[in-house]
């Protein structure tokens, strides 16, 4: 009996379902994060959110389909191991892709926040001691 056909069918349903569910979750929750990254351009935040979800789905579904090839599964246990290994690899790749995006967006937001900081103020005058005219010991 060939156990790979049910494994492939289960894998395809699970992979497509996982990618769709994660893409929807990331789209919904990523909108809040992206409005922080692009506070002055809500249209840019929305466009980036759409592009990230599209790229996420294309990359991970393509990678999931790439994982379809396998060796043999001679019994039900081997078939289950093939399925578990493939879903595990897919989930790890989804997590790596997600956290990579989060790091990039965090760096963009951090550079924007630093760019918007008020520059430090230079000293306006030096305080001197009245008798000697020298700067106090704790002065700049």
C-alpha positions as CSV (number, residue, x, y, z in Angstrom):
1,X,0.0,0.0,0.0
2,X,1.3,3.5,-0.9
3,X,1.1,5.7,2.2
4,X,2.4,8.8,0.6
5,X,-0.8,9.9,-1.2
6,X,-2.7,10.5,2.1
7,X,0.5,12.1,3.5
8,X,0.7,14.5,0.6
9,X,-3.0,15.3,0.7
10,X,-2.9,16.0,4.5
11,X,0.3,18.0,4.1
12,X,-1.2,20.2,1.3
13,X,-4.3,20.9,3.3
14,X,-2.3,21.6,6.5
15,X,0.4,23.8,4.7
16,X,-2.2,25.9,2.8
17,X,-4.3,26.3,5.9
18,X,-1.3,27.3,8.1
19,X,0.0,29.8,5.6
20,X,-3.5,31.3,5.1
21,X,-4.2,31.5,8.8
22,X,-0.8,33.0,9.6
23,X,-1.0,35.5,6.7
24,X,-4.4,36.7,8.0
25,X,-3.1,37.0,11.5
26,X,0.0,38.8,10.4
27,X,-2.0,41.2,8.2
28,X,-4.4,42.1,11.0
29,X,-1.9,42.5,13.7
30,X,0.9,43.8,11.5
31,X,-1.2,46.9,10.6
32,X,-0.9,48.2,14.1
33,X,2.9,47.7,14.1
34,X,3.3,49.3,10.7
35,X,1.4,52.4,11.6
36,X,4.1,52.9,14.3
37,X,6.8,52.4,11.6
38,X,5.1,54.8,9.2
39,X,3.1,57.2,11.5
40,X,3.1,60.1,9.0
41,X,2.1,57.9,6.0
42,X,-0.8,55.5,6.8
43,X,-1.2,54.7,3.1
44,X,2.5,53.5,3.1
45,X,1.8,51.4,6.2
46,X,-1.2,49.8,4.5
47,X,0.7,49.2,1.2
48,X,3.7,47.6,3.0
49,X,1.3,45.4,5.0
50,X,-0.3,44.1,1.8
51,X,3.1,43.5,0.2
52,X,4.5,41.7,3.2
53,X,1.5,39.4,3.4
54,X,1.7,38.7,-0.4
55,X,5.5,38.0,-0.1
56,X,4.9,35.9,3.0
57,X,2.3,33.7,1.2
58,X,4.3,33.4,-2.0
59,X,7.5,32.5,-0.3
60,X,6.1,30.0,2.2
61,X,3.6,28.3,-0.1
62,X,6.4,27.9,-2.7
63,X,8.7,26.6,0.0
64,X,6.0,24.3,1.2
65,X,5.4,22.9,-2.3
66,X,9.2,22.5,-2.6
67,X,9.1,20.2,0.4
68,X,6.7,17.9,-1.3
69,X,9.3,15.5,-2.7
70,X,10.3,12.7,-0.3
71,X,11.6,9.1,-0.2
72,X,9.5,6.2,0.7
73,X,7.1,5.5,3.5
74,X,6.6,1.8,3.8
75,X,4.1,1.8,6.7
76,X,1.8,4.2,8.5
77,X,4.4,5.2,11.1
78,X,6.9,6.1,8.3
79,X,4.1,8.1,6.6
80,X,3.3,10.0,9.8
81,X,7.0,10.8,10.3
82,X,7.3,12.2,6.8
83,X,4.2,14.4,7.5
84,X,5.5,15.6,10.8
85,X,9.0,16.4,9.4
86,X,7.6,18.3,6.5
87,X,5.2,20.3,8.7
88,X,7.9,21.0,11.2
89,X,10.3,22.3,8.5
90,X,7.5,24.5,7.1
91,X,6.6,25.9,10.5
92,X,10.2,26.7,11.3
93,X,10.7,28.4,8.0
94,X,7.5,30.4,8.6
95,X,8.9,31.5,12.0
96,X,12.3,32.5,10.6
97,X,10.7,34.5,7.8
98,X,8.4,36.2,10.3
99,X,11.1,37.1,12.8
100,X,13.3,38.3,9.9
101,X,10.6,40.7,8.9
102,X,10.1,41.9,12.5
103,X,13.8,42.7,12.8
104,X,13.9,44.7,9.6
105,X,10.7,46.6,10.6
106,X,12.0,47.2,14.1
107,X,15.2,48.7,12.7
108,X,13.2,50.9,10.3
109,X,11.1,52.2,13.2
110,X,14.2,52.7,15.5
111,X,16.0,54.8,12.8
112,X,12.8,56.8,12.3
113,X,12.5,57.5,16.0
114,X,16.1,58.4,16.3
115,X,15.8,60.8,13.3
116,X,12.8,62.5,15.0
117,X,14.7,63.1,18.3
118,X,15.3,66.7,19.3
119,X,19.0,67.4,19.0
120,X,20.9,67.9,22.3
121,X,21.3,71.5,23.4
122,X,24.9,72.8,23.6
123,X,26.0,74.5,26.8
124,X,24.8,78.1,26.9
125,X,27.4,79.4,29.3
126,X,30.2,78.2,31.7
127,X,29.8,78.6,35.4
128,X,32.9,79.9,37.1
129,X,33.9,80.2,40.7
130,X,33.8,83.9,41.8
131,X,37.3,84.0,43.5
132,X,39.5,82.3,41.0
133,X,37.6,82.6,37.8
134,X,38.3,78.9,37.1
135,X,35.6,76.4,36.2
136,X,34.3,74.3,39.1
137,X,35.7,70.8,39.5
138,X,32.4,69.1,38.3
139,X,32.0,71.4,35.2
140,X,32.3,70.4,31.6
